Amino acid sequence: MEHASFRYKNLDELKQDIKDRGLNIPISYDLDLLRKSLPIGEKIAPNRLAIHPMEGCDGTADGKPSELTLRRYDRFARGGAGLLWVEASAVQFDGRANPRQLYISRENKADFEKLVDTINRRAKEEFGSDFKPYTVLQMTHSGRYSRPYDKPAPIIATKNPYLDKFLSPNYRIITDGELEKLEDKFVEGAILAKEIGFDGVDIKSCHRYLSSELLSSHTREGKYGGSFENRTRFLLNIVDKIKDRLEDGIDITVRLNAYDAIPYPYGWGVDKEDFHKPDLTEPIRLIGMLKDRGVRLINITIGNPYYNPHVGRPYDMGPYVPPEHPLDGIDRFLNIIKDVQTAVPDMPIISTGYSWLRDLAPYVAAGGIEDGWFKMAGFGRQAFAYPNFARDIIEKGEMDRKKCCISCSKCTEIMRYDGTTGCVIKDAKVYAPIYKKVSEGKKSLQGNEVKEHI
């Protein structure tokens, strides 16, 4: 299959293609649904539009937000989204995914306070004193993707024949004792996040970083592998420990992979006989347990950006030719989210998978909210390209196609090429020179070597 470019001139053409393909993608013209507030625990997000945790890879060497980091969140805050999910911040230095990933620590507390102040102050200036975006800090350990310095230093939960082909030979398997200590690092991060002023913390459990990998550690021995109880132990222990320490002092959220699209027994949320099909039994069971523990919000994603990026990020141009049309991938993504929300109706679910749809995305987001598929719509790559997309939807009733992400994957390429990342096309003054510099002489993306896709 050739790369399928976005060719729809209007919503009617999109609707017709959805019908012709026999897909189930919701659409509504009622964009007022996106303007409504959303209660999250005792707090409120002022509208139903969220910005996902998009890493800029532009922190300082010791993990502080840089001026470029602050610029990005200033732009996000002026953009009017009701929820800002602040990017992955390592809770342990050796768990950083790159030498410029943020690091939540006591030494960096004042710099994170500046970040939160920038968000809240700018939002207030732009939208008035009653407007405050709900802020989440994503806490992480990068596991097999750890690279705190110039060379990879992977720390894996279990061996995986599909992913290990990309693994640096100096990897090590994390021990049960180390995992117990790491749980406490997440608690320390949550304490700092509360002091800093975040509304919530996310225990990152997606895209095959450490907590995500543990969920599929069927072949691991010991108390963190094998059974469902063992594989979910790390995540649930962290939730319990934060609750024990802070009670309701800060909201707990989780960005969770619902479907890895990696063959069993190495994938999570996959059919045991055919990994092309999701089996949401365990993810839904886990979300129910998280709800019972007081987790306030779940942000659903799928796939692995290092292995099968088209699954979670349908694109026009990327590291390989996908075996499906992007619209087919969006259909699968949104229907997985619908099945999760239907199974756990009292848990607010944030959806994903809109950037390829450009200016037609708001109608799909509104359709999902209208039909009860999810409570809030989240945008990732789109926010790099078009940070004020939410403001235009809310104030103008539309997105401007000229400002939209074109899903060219260059923001991902910069990251893989070890540069600070952003939109090369729509924020060209800042990022085009960076892209040009880091791409010269670099090898192709890891994804070029991948032969087994969904």
N, C-alpha and C positions, 0 to 999 in steps of 0.2 A: 504494500500500500504506500502511496506517496503521501508526503506531508499534506494534510488537509487545511488549507487556509480559510480564514474567516471571510465569508463572502455575502453575508446577509445584509441587504440594504435597509431592512426594516423588520419590525417585530412579526409582521404577517409572514414574511419569508421564513423566519425562524420557526414559527408555529407550524408552517406547512412541512418543513423538513422533519420536525419532531413527529408529526403525524405520518409522513411517508416512511420513516424509519421504525415506526411502531414503538416509539419511546414514551416514557412516562415522566415528563418534566413539567412541573406546575408553572402556570403563568397567571398573573393578575395585573390589571391596569390600576389597581388601587394602591398607589404609592404612599398614601397616607398611613398605611400599615407600618411603613418603615420609620415614620415620624413618631410613633407611639413609644412611650417609655417602657422599660422592662424592670420589674422588681427583681433584685438578686439578693436573697437573704433580707437583711434589714436596709440594704442600700438600693439605689435606683440608677440604672443606666438611662440617660435622657432620650435615647432613641434606639432603634433595633439594628444599627449598623456598627460593625466592629472592625478594627484593624488587627490582623494576626501578628504574631511575634516574628517580625522580619529582621533577621540579623544583618547589621551593616558591616560586621567584621572591622570595626573602626575604633575600638576601645584602645586605651593605652596599654603599654607592655605589662603593667601591673593590674589591668582589668578595670580601670576607671572609664566612665563615659568621656569621650573626647568632644571637642567643639563640633566635629562632624556628626557625632552621635546626637548632641543637643540640637543641632540644626534639623536633623530628621524628625525628632519628636516635637520640636517647635512647629514644623510643617504639619505633622499629624494633628497636633492639638488645634491648630487654626483650621484644619479640615473638617471639624465638626462631628467626627464619629463618636457615638455614645460610649464606646468601650475601646480602650487602648491596651492591647496585650503586649506588654513590654518584652523585648526579645530575650532569648536564652542567656542566662547568667549562671556561670558555674558556681557550685557551692564548695568546690574543692579545686585548688589550682591545677592539679594534674588532670582534671576532668574538663579542661577547656578544649574546644574543638579547633581553635586556632590561636596564634599568639596575640590576637587582638580581641578575643571574646571577652565580654564583661565578666567580672568576678565579684560576687556579692560577699563582702567581708567587712569586718569592723573597720579596717584601715580605709576602705573605700566608701564608708557610709556617707560622709559629707558630700561626695560627688554624686551619689545616687539621690541624695536629698535635693541637690541642685537640679537633677533630671526631673524629679517629681514636681518640684516647684515650677520649672519651666512649663511643664504640661498644664498644671492647674492655673497658673497665672495667665498664660497665653489664651487658654480656653475662656477664662473669665473675661479677659479684655475683648475677645472677639464676640462672645455670645451673651455676656451679662453675668451677674453674680449668681444667678440660679442655675447656671450650666456648669456641671462638673462631670467630666468623663470618668467612668469607672475604670480604674487602673489595676492591672494584674502584672505581677513580676513572675516571669517564667524561670524557675529554678531547674538546673540540669546537671547531669554528669554525662559527658559525651561518649563514654564507654569505648567501643571499637573505633570511634572516630576521633578519639582524643589526640590532640597535637598542641600541647601547651607552648612548645618552642618551635624551632624550625622543622623538626623531623617528627613524623608520626610516632606516637607512643601509645598504641591501642591497649585498652583494658577491656577484655570481653567477658561476657557472662557464660557463654558456651560456644563451642565450635559450630560453624554453619557452612556447609559445602558450597552454598550459593553465594555467600558474601565473603568467605575466607579467601577467595581468589584475588581479592583486592587488598588483603590484609598485609600490613607490614610484618616481616618475619620476627620482629622484636616484641610481639604481643605477649601478654600474660593473661591468665584467667583469674579474675577477682575471687578472693576467698570469702567464705561465709563470715568470718570475723571482720574482714574489711567492709563487707556490706552492712553489718551491724553498726559499725562506726560511722559509715556514710549516712545511714538513716539520721543520725544525730546532727550531721552537717546540714541536712535539709531543714531540720528543726531550727538550727542556728540561723539559717538564711531566712526562715519565716519570722523569727523574732526581730531580725534586722529590718525586714520589709515592713513589719508593723510599726517599728520606731520611725522609719523613713517616711511613712505615710501612704503606702500602697493600700488599696482596698482589698486586694486578694493576692494569693500566691498560687502558682501553678506548679505541680509536681510533674514535670515533663515526661510523658510516657508515650512517645510517638517516634516514628521515623527511624526506629532501630537504634536509638541512643540507649543508654544502659538500662533504665527502668523499662523501656519498651522491649528490649531484648530479653529481659528476665521473664516477661509475660509469655514468651514462647520457648522458654528453656526446658522443653520436654526431656532433653537428653542430659541435662545437668544433674549431677548427684548432690546430695545434701539437702538442707532445709529450704533452699531457694530454687529448687528445680524438681521437675517430675510432675507431681500432682498440681491441680488447679490451686489448692490451698498454698502450696509451696511457691508456685510461680507468681502469685499475687501478694505474697507475704511482704516483700520489700515496699511496695506502694502502700499497702494497707497499714503497715507498721508506721510509716512516715505520717500518714493521716492521723493515726491514733496518737502518736507522740506529739504532734503539733496541737491537737485538741487537748491533750492532757496538760500541755504547757501554757497554751494561750486561750483555751476555751473558745469563745466566739470573738476573740480579739482581732482576728483577721480571717477573712473568708478563704476557704481552700477550694481550688479549682484544679482541673486536670485537662491537659490537651492529650487526647488519647487516640492512638491508632485503633480503628475498629476492624481493619482488614489489611494485612500485609501484602497479599498477593505473592507470597513465597510458599513453596510446597511444604506440606506437613511432613515431618514433625518440627520443621524449622520456622513455620509461619504461624501467626496469631490471627484468629478470626477467619481461617480458611477451611474449606471443605476438605476432609481427610483424603478423599478419593480424587478430587479435582480442584487444585488451588485456583483455578480460574473463577471459581464460585466462592462467595463469602459464606461463612457459617458464623453467625453472630451470637451463638448460644453463650459462649464464654464472655465476650465483651459486654453483652447485656447483663449477664449475671454479675459481673464486676461492677458495672455502673449502678446496679441496684444496691450492692453492698456499700459503694461510695455514698450513695444518697442516704442510706441508713446511718452512716457515720457523720452526716452533716455537710458533705461536700455540696457547694452551692451551684456549680456550673460545670458543664462538660463541653469541651471544644473538640469536635470530631474531625479526624483526618484519616487518610489511608495511604498505602504505598510507602515507598522508600526513595527519597530524592537521589540517593547514591546508586541505586540498583535499577529501579523501574520508575523513573520520574514522571512518565506520562500518566501513570495511574492516579497520582494526586495532583498533577499540574499539567492538564492538557495544553498543548502548545502548537504553534504554527511552525516554529523552527527549534530544533533541539539536537541532542547528542546522537539520536538514532531515529529511524522511521518507526513510529508506533504501529502495532498490528490492528488498530481500530481508529475510527473517526473520533475526534475530540468530543463530539456531542454524545457519542455512545459512552465515553468515559464519564462525562458529566451526569448522564442518566444513572449509571451505576453508583456514582458517588452520592448523589442526592437521595437515591432510593435506600442506600445503606443508612443514611442519616435519618430518613423517615422511619425506617424500621426500628432504629434505636429510640427515637422520640416516642413512637407509638408504644413501645414496650415499657418505657419509663416516663410516663406522661408528666409527672411532677418534677422532673429534673430539667431545668432549662438547657437546651442543646443549641450550640452555635454551629451553623453550617459553613461549608467551604466549597470551593470549586467554581468560582464565578469569573475569574479574570479573562478567560478566553472569550467570554460572551460580550466583552466590551460594554458599550452603552445599552445593551439589551439586558444586562445582568439585573438591574433593579426590578424588572418585571418578573423574573424568575424568583428572585428573593422574596418579593411581595407574595407571589403565588404560593411559595412554601409556607410562609407565615399564615396566610389566609387558610390554607388547607390543613394546618396543624402539623406540618412536617418537621418544624423546628421553631425556636423562639426568636433567634437572632441570626443575621447573615454576616459572615466575616469575609474580609477581602485581604489578600496577601500581596502578590506581585503588583496588583492594581494600585496599592498604596504607595509603592515606590514611584510609579509613573505619575500618579494622579492623586496626591495626598488630600486634596479637597473634594474628592468624589462624593463623600457623604454630604458635604455642604451643598453641592450642586443638586443632589437628589432632593434634599430637604427644602432648599430655598427656591430652586428653579424647576423642580419636578422632572429633572432629566440629567443624564450625564452627557458630557461633550465628547463625541467619538474622537475628535482630534487630540484630546488629552489622554486617551485611554492606553493602557498597556496593550502591546501588540503580541504578547506571548512569544517573544523572540529568543528567550532564555539567556540573553546576555548578562542579566543581573546574576544568574547562577554561574555563568562562565567566569565572571570576575572573581567570585568567591573561590571557585576551583583553581583559578590561576593565582590565588593568594593575594588578591587586592581587596581594598575596601569597596563594598558593593552598593549599588543603587541603580537607577534607570539610565542606561546609556543613551536612550533615544529621547526621552522626555525631560531628562535632567542633564542634558549633554554638556553643559558648561562645566559641571563638576565631574561627571563620570566618564564622558567620552575620552578625555586624556588618560584617565586611569585605565580604562579598558584597553586602549591602544598600547600603553606601556606594558601592562602585565601579560597581554596576549601574545606579544612578539616572542617567537621561539618556544612557546609552551606546547606541551603535548595536548592531544585531544582529551576531552572529558573521559572520566572513568566509564561513563555509560556507553561509549563507543565499543567497549570490549564486551558488553553484556550481550549474550546470545539468547537468554531465556527470559522472555517477558510474559506478562499476563496473556 
